[in-house]
Amino acid sequence: MERRVLLAISLSFLVLFGYQTFLAPKPAPEDSAGMPPAATAPMATAPAAAGAQGAPAQTPAPAGPTETLVGETEVRSITVETAQVRAVFSNRGARLEHWQLKNYHTSAGEPLDLVPVAVAATPATPFSLRTDDAQVTADLNQAVYRVTGVTGDTVDATGAPVTLTFEMETGGGLRARKVFTLDPQSYVIGFSASVERQGQPIVTTIDWGAGLGDQIAQMPSGSFFSANSTHPAQAIFQKDGSVTRVPHGSLGASKTEEGQMGFAGIDDLYFVAVAINPPSPTLLHYTPLTLPDPSSPAQVGKYVSWSMRTPGPAQDLKFYFGPKQLDALRAVDPELTRVIHFGIFAWLAAPLLGALKWVHGFVGNYGWSIVVLTILINLAMWPLRHKSVVSMRRMQELQPQMKAIQDRYAKYKITDPERQKMNTEVMELYREKGVSPASGCVPMLLTMPFLFAFYSMLSQAIEIRGATFGGWIHDLSMPDPLYITPLLMGVTMFWQQRLTPSTADPAQQKVMMIMPFMFTFMSFNFPSGLVIYWLVSNTWAIGQQYFTNYLIGSPQVHNVRAGDKRPKA
């Protein structure tokens, strides 16, 4: 029975790991010119305002920009420095050009820009505005706005909130006003926009453009594991209290969603861009994009372009644009923490993440913090594992007698009433020897939530992104570049399998011995931090198995005398 539990547990891990490894959506096929299909359409063709059914409206091309009466004569950038980000706004269109996170970096050590470089120069960048009139849309996004509320091109917002106001007016009676508010310690952007034509308000759609710019969304061409080791942007929204995630490959040509949203936008593994509690009903439109990286032709990025329309003017909106860091999200809105996909073990994964950060406060290295926390967890589970091993050993000692009972009833069919006597004799044998078949399973099952929760936590924790362990492992969120830890993990898993007491038949034992090889292969693609956890956990289990064997001694197998009606010791 214990071996069946082990088999079920292993199959559970296979389902959990195998989906992302083998069933993840593949990159979009290339067209005849060798370019991904989505890359052939420039961002200027972003979907127009969605109608009642969410279909983009077809509007004629604008005749050209209208003369600006209120604005500035020169295009310039305004940089706002907070404690967390460096935000760069352009007065052309009053839009966001760059959103650089000071505490998160690229592989080159530069601050990470969440506005993708591949699409930053195109018309649709965050906080673009769109209407059903193509000429109005062109004027809103091409006009050079007047900037008030700040002086100079660089603004210090590290000590107090800063508000930027952009205004423009055209000769055709079109007036627009955008207001941005940035907080010193937050990743939240406050945003309001009002557009009028001849004194009449116009409902606008907020275009975010493509995102996100996280490097992990880039895929090296030709890499065997490239399609599985990346986490491209996807749609995410909380509608009517339920969080929905739509992967890049499942968006089709586009996707529209409308309703009451708690938050809505896009995310990838570690970062998110969402509107928080937008007015209801909110209309969302998503379009998947696959674009080449201009700095590296061998790479392509999978992005999602999204837009949002709210009823009436866009007033007092809030956008979270930053890391999926638990404390930062909770400080904005506790409900916003649901953007972190811990799964069904979120109730345990979140405390484990807090424990990992607590250990890191003493150790100072997330790799070694994973090692220390793994040891602490296994130390806490020592009594349960010890009890499970002892029970499995006692079951193993009774195996010859169990086999004798099964052989005597093997000639009867399962539906034969005589076959039921076998179960009666088995239970009598258990009572006689003081063994409970569940005593080996229950302690093992009690440890499983910790194992799954630890996996979920390490798979989602942004804290290990870019964190070094030492030696050849420079990023715990990426796979081991030399595959050393996955191979060691496979060896320890195989070793542990050989040491674990078994009551299974030889065929089942052979099936179980395949598991270490399968998990070793799959772990080539796992974050190295997760593999380190598994390696340390396996090593601890091996050491505990040897210690338990030393305490309880060698197994005492009870033989069966020929001719006995019932097996006797």
C-alpha positions in Angstrom: 0.0 0.0 0.0 2.9 2.4 0.8 4.4 1.8 -2.5 1.1 2.7 -4.2 1.1 5.9 -2.2 4.6 6.7 -3.4 3.5 5.9 -7.0 0.5 8.2 -6.6 2.7 11.0 -5.2 5.2 10.6 -8.1 2.4 10.6 -10.7 1.1 13.8 -9.0 4.5 15.5 -9.5 4.6 14.2 -13.0 1.2 15.9 -13.7 2.4 19.1 -12.0 5.7 19.3 -13.7 4.9 17.5 -17.0 2.2 20.0 -18.1 4.5 23.0 -18.2 7.4 20.9 -19.6 5.6 19.0 -22.4 2.2 20.7 -22.9 3.1 24.4 -22.8 2.0 26.3 -25.9 4.6 26.3 -28.6 5.9 29.5 -30.3 3.9 30.8 -33.2 4.8 29.3 -36.6 6.9 31.5 -38.9 5.5 32.8 -42.2 7.2 32.4 -45.5 9.5 35.3 -44.9 10.9 33.7 -41.8 9.2 36.2 -39.5 6.7 35.3 -36.8 3.2 36.2 -38.1 2.4 38.7 -35.3 5.7 40.4 -35.9 4.7 41.4 -39.4 2.0 43.7 -38.2 3.3 46.9 -36.6 2.0 48.2 -33.4 0.3 51.0 -35.3 -2.3 48.5 -36.2 -3.3 47.8 -32.6 -7.0 47.0 -32.3 -9.3 50.0 -32.4 -12.0 50.6 -29.9 -14.1 47.5 -29.2 -17.8 47.5 -29.8 -20.5 45.9 -27.8 -19.3 42.4 -28.8 -15.6 43.4 -28.4 -14.7 43.5 -32.1 -12.3 46.2 -33.1 -14.1 49.0 -34.9 -12.9 49.8 -38.4 -12.1 53.5 -38.9 -10.6 55.4 -41.8 -7.0 56.5 -41.6 -6.4 60.0 -40.2 -5.7 62.8 -42.7 -2.8 64.1 -40.5 -2.2 65.8 -37.2 -4.3 68.8 -36.5 -2.7 72.2 -35.6 -2.1 72.4 -31.8 -3.2 75.6 -30.1 -2.2 74.6 -26.5 1.0 72.6 -26.0 4.7 72.9 -26.4 6.9 73.4 -29.5 9.6 70.8 -28.7 9.3 67.1 -27.9 11.0 66.3 -24.6 11.1 63.6 -22.0 10.3 64.1 -18.3 12.0 61.7 -15.9 10.5 61.1 -12.5 12.8 59.4 -9.9 11.1 57.6 -7.0 12.7 55.3 -4.5 11.5 52.3 -6.6 11.4 53.3 -10.2 12.7 55.7 -12.9 9.7 56.7 -14.9 10.2 58.5 -18.3 7.2 60.3 -19.8 7.1 61.9 -23.3 5.2 65.1 -23.8 4.3 63.8 -27.3 1.1 62.0 -26.6 1.6 62.3 -22.8 2.6 58.7 -22.6 4.9 56.5 -20.6 8.2 55.6 -22.5 10.1 53.7 -19.8 9.4 52.2 -16.4 12.7 51.1 -15.0 12.7 49.2 -11.7 15.7 50.2 -9.6 15.8 47.0 -7.5 15.4 44.5 -10.4 18.0 44.2 -13.1 18.7 42.6 -16.5 21.4 40.0 -17.0 23.7 42.9 -18.0 23.1 44.5 -14.6 21.0 47.4 -15.9 17.7 48.4 -14.2 14.9 46.3 -15.7 12.6 48.3 -18.0 9.1 46.8 -18.1 8.2 48.8 -21.2 9.5 46.4 -23.9 12.5 47.8 -25.9 11.2 46.0 -29.0 8.0 48.1 -29.1 8.9 51.2 -27.2 9.3 53.4 -30.3 5.9 52.4 -31.7 2.7 54.5 -31.3 1.1 52.3 -28.7 2.9 52.8 -25.4 1.3 52.8 -21.9 -1.4 55.4 -21.4 -2.1 56.0 -25.1 -5.7 57.1 -25.7 -8.0 55.8 -28.5 -11.5 56.8 -29.7 -13.8 55.6 -32.5 -12.5 58.5 -34.6 -9.1 57.8 -36.2 -8.3 61.5 -36.5 -9.0 62.2 -32.9 -6.9 59.2 -31.9 -4.0 60.5 -34.0 -4.3 64.0 -32.5 -4.4 62.6 -28.9 -1.3 60.5 -29.4 0.8 62.8 -31.7 0.2 66.2 -30.2 3.0 67.8 -28.1 1.4 68.4 -24.7 2.1 71.2 -22.3 3.6 69.9 -19.0 2.7 71.6 -15.7 3.1 70.8 -12.0 6.9 70.2 -12.3 9.9 72.2 -13.3 12.7 70.9 -15.5 13.1 67.5 -17.2 14.1 65.6 -14.1 11.8 65.4 -11.1 12.8 64.1 -7.6 9.9 62.1 -6.1 11.9 60.1 -3.5 10.5 62.2 -0.6 7.0 63.1 -1.6 4.4 62.3 -4.2 4.6 64.0 -7.5 1.8 65.0 -9.9 2.4 65.6 -13.6 -0.3 67.3 -15.7 -0.3 67.2 -19.5 -2.7 69.4 -21.5 -3.3 70.1 -25.2 -5.9 71.8 -27.4 -6.2 71.7 -31.2 -7.7 74.1 -33.7 -10.6 71.7 -34.2 -11.8 72.2 -30.7 -10.3 69.0 -29.3 -9.1 69.3 -25.7 -7.3 66.7 -23.6 -5.9 66.5 -20.1 -3.9 63.7 -18.5 -2.8 63.6 -14.9 -0.2 61.2 -13.5 0.6 60.7 -9.8 3.6 58.8 -8.5 4.3 57.8 -4.9 7.9 57.6 -3.5 7.7 54.0 -2.3 5.1 52.4 -4.4 4.8 50.9 -7.9 1.3 52.4 -8.3 0.6 55.1 -10.9 -2.5 57.3 -10.4 -4.1 58.3 -13.7 -6.9 60.5 -14.9 -7.8 61.6 -18.4 -10.5 63.8 -19.8 -11.1 64.5 -23.6 -13.6 66.9 -25.0 -14.5 68.0 -28.5 -16.5 71.2 -28.9 -17.2 71.1 -25.2 -18.7 67.5 -25.4 -16.9 64.8 -23.4 -15.6 61.8 -25.4 -15.3 58.3 -24.0 -11.8 57.0 -24.6 -10.0 53.6 -24.5 -6.8 53.4 -22.6 -4.2 51.6 -24.7 -1.3 50.0 -22.8 0.4 48.7 -25.8 2.6 45.6 -25.6 4.1 44.1 -22.4 5.8 43.0 -20.4 9.5 43.8 -20.9 10.9 41.2 -18.5 13.8 39.4 -20.0 12.4 36.0 -19.0 9.9 36.4 -21.8 12.7 36.3 -24.4 13.4 32.9 -26.1 16.8 32.0 -27.5 16.2 30.4 -30.9 17.3 26.8 -31.3 17.5 26.0 -27.6 15.9 22.6 -26.8 14.3 23.8 -23.6 13.6 27.4 -24.8 9.9 26.9 -25.4 9.4 25.5 -21.9 11.8 27.6 -19.8 10.2 30.9 -20.6 7.0 32.5 -19.2 5.7 35.0 -21.7 3.1 37.6 -20.9 -0.5 36.5 -20.5 -3.9 38.1 -19.8 -5.0 38.2 -16.2 -8.2 39.6 -14.7 -10.3 39.2 -11.6 -13.9 39.1 -12.7 -16.7 38.7 -10.2 -14.2 37.6 -7.6 -12.6 34.8 -9.7 -9.1 35.2 -11.1 -8.6 34.1 -14.7 -5.3 33.7 -16.5 -5.2 33.3 -20.3 -1.8 32.2 -21.6 -0.3 33.8 -24.6 -0.9 30.7 -26.8 -4.6 30.6 -25.8 -5.6 34.1 -26.7 -6.1 33.2 -30.3 -6.2 36.3 -32.6 -7.6 38.4 -29.8 -9.8 38.2 -26.7 -12.4 40.5 -25.2 -13.8 40.4 -21.7 -16.3 42.7 -20.0 -17.7 42.9 -16.5 -16.9 43.9 -13.0 -13.2 43.6 -12.5 -11.2 43.6 -9.2 -8.0 44.0 -11.2 -7.2 43.5 -14.9 -4.2 43.6 -17.2 -1.3 41.4 -18.0 1.5 39.5 -16.2 4.3 37.1 -16.6 6.0 35.0 -14.0 7.5 37.8 -11.9 5.9 41.1 -13.0 2.4 42.5 -13.5 0.7 45.5 -15.0 -2.9 45.8 -13.9 -5.6 48.4 -13.3 -6.9 48.2 -9.7 -10.7 48.2 -9.1 -11.6 50.0 -12.4 -15.2 51.3 -12.8 -17.7 48.7 -13.8 -18.4 47.5 -16.4 -14.9 47.4 -17.7 -14.2 46.3 -21.3 -10.9 44.6 -21.9 -9.3 43.7 -25.2 -6.2 41.5 -25.5 -4.0 40.8 -28.6 -1.0 38.4 -28.5 2.2 39.6 -30.2 5.4 37.8 -31.1 8.1 40.4 -31.9 11.9 40.2 -32.6 14.3 41.7 -30.2 16.2 44.5 -32.1 19.3 44.1 -29.9 19.5 40.3 -30.6 18.0 39.0 -33.8 18.3 35.4 -32.5 15.6 36.2 -29.9 11.9 36.8 -30.1 9.6 38.0 -27.4 6.1 37.0 -26.7 4.0 40.0 -25.6 0.4 40.8 -25.0 -1.1 44.2 -26.2 -4.1 45.2 -24.0 -6.5 48.0 -23.7 -9.2 49.0 -21.3 -12.4 51.1 -21.7 -14.4 52.3 -18.7 -17.8 53.9 -18.6 -17.4 57.7 -18.6 -14.2 59.6 -18.3 -11.1 57.8 -16.9 -10.9 59.4 -13.5 -8.9 58.5 -10.4 -7.7 55.2 -11.8 -4.8 53.2 -10.2 -2.4 51.0 -12.0 0.1 48.6 -10.4 3.1 48.3 -12.6 5.8 46.3 -10.9 7.0 43.1 -9.3 4.8 40.3 -8.0 6.3 40.8 -4.5 4.0 39.7 -1.8 4.5 42.6 0.7 4.4 45.3 -2.1 1.1 43.9 -3.4 -0.4 43.5 0.0 0.4 47.1 0.9 -1.7 48.3 -2.1 -4.6 45.9 -1.8 -4.7 42.5 0.0 -6.8 41.1 -2.9 -4.0 42.1 -5.3 -1.8 39.4 -3.9 -3.9 36.9 -5.9 -1.9 37.8 -9.0 0.8 35.5 -7.5 -0.2 32.0 -8.7 0.6 29.8 -5.7 -2.2 27.4 -6.6 -4.3 25.4 -4.1 -1.4 25.5 -1.5 -1.4 29.3 -1.3 -2.4 29.1 2.3 0.9 27.4 3.1 3.1 28.8 0.3 2.8 32.4 1.5 4.0 31.6 5.1 6.8 29.5 3.6 7.9 32.5 1.5 7.8 34.6 4.7 10.0 32.0 6.4 12.4 32.0 3.5 12.8 35.8 3.7 13.2 35.5 7.5 16.1 33.0 7.1 17.6 35.2 4.3 17.7 38.0 6.9 20.3 35.9 8.8 22.1 34.1 6.0 22.2 36.8 3.3 22.2 34.4 0.4 18.9 33.0 -1.0 20.6 29.8 -2.2 21.8 29.0 1.2 18.6 30.2 2.7 16.8 27.5 0.7 19.2 24.9 2.0 18.7 26.1 5.7 14.9 26.3 5.3 14.8 22.8 3.7 16.7 21.4 6.6 14.4 23.1 9.1 11.3 21.7 7.4 12.7 18.2 7.2 13.7 18.4 10.8 10.2 19.3 11.8 8.9 16.4 9.7 11.4 13.9 11.2 9.0 12.2 13.6 6.4 11.7 10.9 8.9 10.2 8.4 10.4 8.1 11.1 7.0 6.6 12.0 6.3 6.0 8.4 9.6 4.2 7.8 9.1 2.0 10.8 5.6 1.1 9.8 6.8 0.3 6.2 9.6 -1.9 7.7 7.0 -3.9 9.7 4.9 -4.3 6.7 7.9 -5.5 4.8 8.7 -8.1 7.4 5.1 -9.5 7.0 5.4 -9.7 3.3 6.1 -13.5 3.1 3.1 -14.2 5.2 1.0 -11.8 3.1 2.2 -13.5 0.0 1.3 -16.9 1.3 -2.3 -15.8 2.0 -2.6 -14.2 -1.5 -1.2 -17.3 -3.2 -3.8 -19.6 -1.4 -6.6 -17.5 -2.7 -5.2 -16.7 -6.2 -7.3 -19.4 -7.8 -10.5 -17.7 -6.9 -12.0 -14.9 -9.0 -12.4 -11.4 -7.5 -16.2 -11.8 -7.5 -16.0 -15.2 -5.8 -17.3 -15.0 -2.2 -14.5 -17.2 -1.1 -12.1 -14.4 -2.2 -13.5 -12.3 0.6 -12.0 -14.6 3.2 -8.5 -13.4 2.0 -9.2 -9.9 3.3 -10.4 -11.3 6.6 -7.2 -13.3 7.0 -5.1 -10.3 6.1 -6.8 -8.1 8.7 -6.4 -10.9 11.3 -2.7 -11.0 10.5 -2.5 -7.2 10.9 -4.2 -7.4 14.3 -2.0 -10.3 15.4 1.2 -8.5 14.6 0.0 -5.0 15.8 0.4 -3.4 12.3 -1.9 -0.9 10.8 -1.7 -0.5 7.0 -2.5 3.2 7.2 0.3 3.9 9.7 2.8 4.1 6.9 0.6 6.1 4.6 -0.8 8.8 6.8 2.5 10.3 8.1 3.8 10.4 4.5 0.6 12.1 3.3 0.8 14.7 6.0 4.2 15.8 4.7 3.0 16.2 1.1 1.3 19.7 1.5 4.7 21.1 2.6 6.5 19.6 -0.4 3.9 20.9 -2.9 3.7 24.3 -1.2 7.5 24.6 -1.3 7.5 23.8 -5.0 4.8 26.4 -5.6 6.6 29.0 -3.5 9.9 28.6 -5.2 8.3 28.5 -8.7 6.7 31.9 -8.1 9.0 33.8 -5.6 10.4 36.9 -7.3 13.0 37.0 -4.4 15.1 34.3 -6.2 15.0 36.1 -9.5 18.6 37.1 -10.3 19.8 35.8 -6.9 23.1 34.0 -7.0 24.0 30.9 -5.1 27.7 30.8 -5.9 29.9 28.9 -8.2 28.3 28.3 -11.6 24.7 29.2 -10.4 24.2 32.9 -10.9 20.4 33.0 -11.0 18.3 30.8 -8.9 15.3 31.4 -11.0 16.9 30.0 -14.1 17.9 26.3 -14.9 21.3 25.1 -13.8 23.5 26.0 -16.9 25.8 22.9 -16.3 23.0 20.5 -15.3 25.0 19.5 -12.2 22.3 19.9 -9.6 19.7 18.1 -11.7 22.0 15.1 -12.2 22.8 15.0 -8.4 19.1 15.2 -7.6 18.5 12.2 -9.9 21.2 10.2 -8.2 19.9 11.0 -4.7 16.3 10.2 -5.8 17.5 6.8 -7.2 19.5 6.1 -4.0 16.5 7.0 -1.8 14.3 4.7 -3.9 16.7 1.8 -3.3 16.8 2.5 0.5 13.0 2.8 1.0 11.4 -0.4 2.4 9.2 -1.9 -0.2 6.2 -4.2 -0.1 5.5 -4.0 -3.8 6.0 -6.8 -6.3 9.0 -6.7 -8.7 7.0 -5.2 -11.6 5.9 -2.3 -9.4 9.5 -1.8 -8.2 10.8 -1.6 -11.7 8.1 1.1 -12.5 9.2 3.1 -9.5 12.8 2.9 -10.6 11.9 4.8 -13.8 10.7 7.8 -11.8 14.2 9.1 -10.9 15.2 9.2 -14.6 12.0 11.0 -15.6 12.3 13.6 -12.9 16.0 14.1 -13.7 15.2 14.9 -17.3 12.4 17.3 -16.4 14.5 19.0 -13.7 16.9 20.2 -16.5 14.3 22.9 -17.1 13.4 23.7 -13.4 14.7 26.8 -11.6 18.0 25.9 -10.0 16.6 27.1 -6.6 13.9 24.4 -6.8 16.4 21.7 -7.8 18.6 22.7 -4.8 15.6 22.3 -2.5 14.8 18.9 -3.9 18.5 17.8 -3.8 18.9 18.8 -0.1 15.5 17.2 0.8 16.6 13.9 -0.9 20.0 14.0 0.8 18.3 14.5 4.2 15.8 11.7 3.6 18.7 9.3 2.7 20.6 10.3 5.9 17.4 9.8 8.0 16.8 6.4 6.4 20.3 5.2 7.4 19.8 6.5 10.9 16.4 4.9 11.2 17.8 1.6 10.0 20.5 1.9 12.6 17.9 2.4 15.3 15.5 -0.4 14.4 18.1 -2.9 13.1 17.8 -5.3 10.2 14.4 -6.5 9.0 13.2 -9.7 10.7 11.4 -11.6 7.9 8.8 -14.1 9.2 8.9 -17.3 7.2 5.9 -19.5 6.4 5.9 -23.3 7.0 4.5 -25.4 4.2 1.2 -26.9 4.8 0.0 -24.4 7.3 -3.6 -23.4 6.9 -2.7 -19.9 8.1 0.8 -18.4 8.0 2.7 -18.5 11.3 5.8 -16.7 12.4 
